[in-house]
Amino acid sequence: RKLARELSVDISSISGTGPSGRITNEDVTSAAKEDNEATHSPYIKTEEENLLHGQEHSHLGYMEPGEHKIKGVRGVIAKNMSAAWSEIPHIHSLDEVDASLLIDFRNRLKKVTHKGASKITPLSVVAAATVRALKKYPMLNGHVLGNPAEKVVIPSFVNLGIAVASDSGLLVPVINEAEDLDIFELAEKISELVERARDQKITAKQMQGATFTITNYGSLGGRWALPIISLGQAGILGVGKIEERPIVVEGQVEARPTLPIVLGADHRLIDGDVAEAFKSSIMEDLLEPLNL
């Protein structure tokens, strides 16, 4: 660790070659050499190449041609996603909610003189509805132990994970005992943890112990996705972008803001009837957010 600090090497990004995967001094010096070569590469991209790769705007999705080791946060994500997808038999249910009252509710709460009111967003309203549904249907808050399945664990608390896209990859900070928070406190917690995750100031401890996760790909412009359930959980809720779309209201087609939602569930534990009841509970609260 001392050598890594002296050479400014991120020890979490190194694959150890010593006994039981331990990191040796040679591993550290080799990683430092690779970083130094990459940093002092004589190749400099021309302005035309920067334009070709869109580098004047963003590094999103860009990598230099060639082979790259998968390590650090990306390595952890790759390992966990592969394990979750191969172990958990996923079922997904897709729906769309008229978000007119949800938006009105959010706008009214933001004007309230109350600590946390300014942090209220559609995501925090969805989170509050999800916590209520998890208390009604605790199977979605549980998980299966063993592969294929040996026992079911149902926690007495709701630890809500919020997936966040950061420069280093997908991070999932966790709000512990979310069932004890009102909607204002929940909004504050979400805002705080999302900001810390995006600034990459989140700690490993703050990303442990989630019992259920919400992923908000709507913030990136997406409408639908089929999110992957994390190991140690039985479900995940995907939230799409709120936009005006045509829906039928009392026999007439109207343009109204709608919120797409997708529930992913572990079919070893969750059957369709439980999944639909859980999703319906969330949708009912979003259609009438005063319930929250």
C-alpha positions in Angstrom: 0.0 0.0 0.0 2.9 2.4 0.8 4.5 1.7 -2.6 1.2 2.2 -4.3 0.8 5.6 -2.6 4.3 6.6 -3.5 3.8 5.7 -7.2 0.2 7.2 -7.3 -1.3 3.8 -8.3 -5.0 2.9 -7.6 -4.5 -0.4 -5.7 -8.2 -1.3 -6.4 -7.5 -1.5 -10.1 -4.7 -4.1 -9.8 -5.2 -7.8 -10.3 -2.9 -9.6 -7.8 -0.5 -12.4 -9.0 0.6 -13.5 -5.5 -0.8 -16.3 -3.4 -4.6 -16.2 -3.1 -4.6 -13.2 -5.4 -2.5 -11.0 -3.2 -1.0 -7.9 -4.7 2.8 -7.9 -4.8 5.3 -5.1 -5.2 5.9 -6.3 -8.8 2.2 -5.9 -9.5 2.3 -2.3 -8.2 5.4 -1.3 -10.2 4.1 -3.0 -13.3 0.8 -1.0 -13.0 2.7 2.2 -12.4 4.7 1.5 -15.6 1.6 1.0 -17.6 0.0 4.2 -16.3 3.2 6.1 -17.1 3.3 4.8 -20.6 -0.3 5.7 -21.2 0.2 9.2 -19.7 3.3 10.0 -21.7 2.3 8.4 -25.0 3.9 10.3 -27.9 0.8 10.0 -30.0 -1.3 13.2 -30.0 -4.7 13.3 -31.7 -5.2 15.9 -34.4 -8.1 18.3 -34.3 -9.8 16.3 -37.1 -9.5 13.1 -35.1 -11.0 14.8 -32.0 -13.9 16.0 -34.1 -14.3 12.5 -35.6 -14.6 10.9 -32.1 -16.7 13.8 -30.6 -14.0 14.6 -28.1 -14.8 18.3 -28.2 -18.0 17.5 -26.4 -17.6 14.4 -24.2 -15.6 11.3 -23.5 -18.8 9.3 -23.0 -18.5 5.9 -24.7 -15.0 6.6 -26.1 -12.0 4.3 -25.8 -8.7 4.3 -27.7 -8.5 1.4 -30.3 -6.8 -1.7 -29.0 -7.1 -4.1 -26.0 -7.9 -2.8 -22.5 -7.8 -4.6 -19.2 -11.2 -4.6 -17.4 -10.4 -3.4 -13.9 -11.4 -1.0 -11.1 -15.1 -0.1 -10.9 -15.8 -1.5 -14.4 -14.3 -4.8 -13.4 -16.5 -5.0 -10.4 -19.6 -4.1 -12.5 -18.7 -6.7 -15.1 -18.3 -9.4 -12.5 -21.5 -8.6 -10.7 -23.7 -8.2 -13.8 -22.5 -11.5 -15.2 -23.2 -13.3 -12.0 -26.6 -11.7 -11.5 -27.7 -12.4 -15.1 -26.6 -16.1 -15.0 -28.0 -16.9 -11.6 -31.3 -14.9 -11.4 -34.2 -15.9 -13.8 -35.6 -12.5 -14.6 -39.2 -11.6 -15.4 -40.1 -8.1 -16.4 -43.4 -6.2 -16.4 -43.8 -2.9 -18.3 -46.4 -0.2 -17.8 -47.0 3.5 -18.1 -48.6 5.9 -15.7 -50.4 9.2 -16.2 -48.0 11.5 -14.4 -50.2 14.6 -14.4 -51.0 14.5 -10.7 -47.5 13.4 -9.8 -46.0 16.5 -11.5 -48.6 18.7 -9.8 -47.9 17.1 -6.5 -44.1 17.6 -6.9 -44.6 21.3 -7.9 -46.8 21.9 -4.9 -44.4 20.3 -2.4 -41.5 22.2 -3.7 -43.3 25.4 -2.7 -43.9 24.2 0.8 -41.8 25.7 3.6 -40.4 22.5 4.9 -36.8 21.1 5.2 -36.2 19.0 2.1 -39.1 20.4 0.0 -36.7 21.9 -2.6 -35.2 18.4 -3.2 -38.5 16.8 -4.2 -38.3 15.3 -7.7 -40.4 12.7 -9.6 -37.8 10.1 -8.6 -38.2 10.8 -4.9 -42.0 10.5 -5.3 -41.5 7.1 -7.0 -39.1 6.1 -4.3 -41.7 6.9 -1.6 -44.3 4.9 -3.4 -41.8 2.0 -3.8 -41.0 1.9 -0.1 -44.8 1.7 0.7 -45.2 -1.1 -1.8 -42.2 -3.0 -0.3 -43.8 -2.9 3.1 -47.1 -4.2 1.7 -45.3 -7.0 -0.3 -42.2 -7.9 1.6 -41.3 -10.7 -0.7 -40.0 -8.1 -3.2 -37.8 -6.8 -0.4 -36.3 -10.2 0.2 -33.9 -12.4 -1.7 -33.0 -16.0 -2.5 -29.9 -17.6 -1.0 -28.1 -20.4 -2.8 -28.0 -21.4 -6.4 -30.4 -22.4 -7.7 -32.3 -21.8 -4.4 -31.9 -23.0 -0.8 -33.7 -20.5 1.4 -35.5 -17.1 1.3 -34.4 -14.1 3.4 -37.0 -11.4 4.2 -35.4 -8.4 6.0 -37.4 -6.4 8.5 -36.1 -3.1 7.0 -36.0 -1.5 3.5 -32.6 -0.5 2.3 -33.3 1.3 -1.0 -30.5 1.4 -3.7 -30.6 4.3 -6.2 -28.5 3.5 -9.4 -26.4 6.5 -10.5 -24.4 6.9 -13.7 -20.9 8.3 -12.9 -17.8 8.8 -14.9 -16.3 5.6 -13.5 -19.4 3.5 -14.2 -22.7 2.6 -12.6 -22.8 3.2 -8.8 -25.6 2.3 -6.4 -25.7 4.3 -3.2 -28.0 2.9 -0.5 -30.6 4.7 1.7 -30.7 2.6 4.9 -34.1 2.0 6.7 -35.9 4.1 4.1 -39.2 3.0 5.7 -38.5 5.3 8.6 -38.2 8.4 6.3 -40.9 10.7 5.2 -41.0 11.9 1.6 -39.0 15.1 2.4 -36.2 13.2 4.2 -36.2 10.6 1.4 -35.8 13.4 -1.2 -32.9 14.9 0.8 -31.1 11.5 1.1 -31.5 10.8 -2.6 -30.2 14.2 -3.6 -27.2 13.9 -1.2 -26.2 10.4 -2.3 -26.7 11.0 -6.0 -24.5 14.1 -5.8 -21.8 12.2 -3.9 -21.9 9.3 -6.4 -21.6 11.6 -9.4 -18.7 13.4 -7.8 -17.2 10.0 -7.0 -17.1 10.8 -3.3 -19.2 7.9 -2.3 -17.7 5.2 0.0 -17.9 1.5 -0.4 -19.9 1.3 2.9 -22.6 3.6 1.4 -23.1 1.2 -1.5 -23.7 -2.0 0.6 -26.8 -3.7 1.9 -29.5 -2.7 -0.6 -32.6 -4.8 -0.4 -34.2 -3.3 -3.6 -33.0 -0.9 -6.3 -34.5 1.8 -8.4 -32.7 2.8 -11.7 -33.7 6.1 -13.3 -32.6 5.8 -16.9 -35.2 8.4 -17.7 -32.7 11.0 -16.5 -30.6 10.0 -19.5 -33.5 10.3 -21.9 -34.5 6.6 -22.0 -38.1 5.4 -22.1 -37.8 1.6 -21.7 -35.2 -0.8 -20.5 -35.0 -4.2 -18.9 -32.8 -3.7 -15.9 -30.8 -6.4 -14.3 -31.5 -7.4 -10.7 -28.5 -7.2 -8.3 -27.4 -10.3 -6.4 -28.9 -10.4 -3.0 -32.1 -8.8 -4.2 -35.4 -10.0 -5.7 -36.4 -7.0 -7.7 -35.5 -3.7 -9.4 -37.7 -0.9 -10.6 -36.8 1.0 -13.8 -38.1 4.5 -14.4 -38.2 6.1 -17.8 -38.4 9.7 -19.0 -41.6 11.7 -18.3 -42.9 13.2 -21.6 -46.2 14.1 -23.1 -47.7 11.1 -25.0 -51.1 10.3 -26.3 -53.4 8.4 -23.9 -57.1 7.7 -23.7 -59.0 9.7 -21.1 -62.8 9.0 -20.8 -62.9 7.8 -24.4 -60.9 10.8 -25.8 -57.3 10.8 -26.9 -55.3 13.5 -25.0 -51.6 14.5 -24.7 -50.6 14.0 -21.1 -47.3 13.5 -19.4 -46.7 9.8 -18.8 -44.1 7.9 -16.7 -42.9 4.5 -18.1 -42.0 2.0 -15.4 -40.5 -1.5 -15.6 -40.5 -4.0 -12.7 -37.8 -6.7 -12.9 -38.3 -9.7 -10.5 -36.5 -12.9 -9.5 -38.9 -15.6 -10.8 -37.5 -18.1 -8.3 -39.3 -16.1 -5.6 -41.7 -13.8 -7.4 -44.6 -15.0 -9.6 -46.7 -12.8 -11.9 -49.5 -12.2 -9.4 -47.2 -10.8 -6.7 -45.2 -8.8 -9.3 -48.4 -7.2 -10.7 -49.8 -6.5 -7.3 -46.6 -4.8 -6.3 -46.4 -2.7 -9.5 -50.1 -1.8 -9.2 -49.5 -0.5 -5.6 -46.7 1.8 -6.9 -48.9 3.0 -9.9 -51.9 3.7 -7.6 -49.7 6.0 -5.4 -48.3 7.7 -8.4 -51.8 8.3 -9.8 -52.9 9.7 -6.4 -49.7 10.9 -4.7 -51.6 12.4 -1.8 -51.5 8.8 -0.5 -47.8 9.4 0.3 
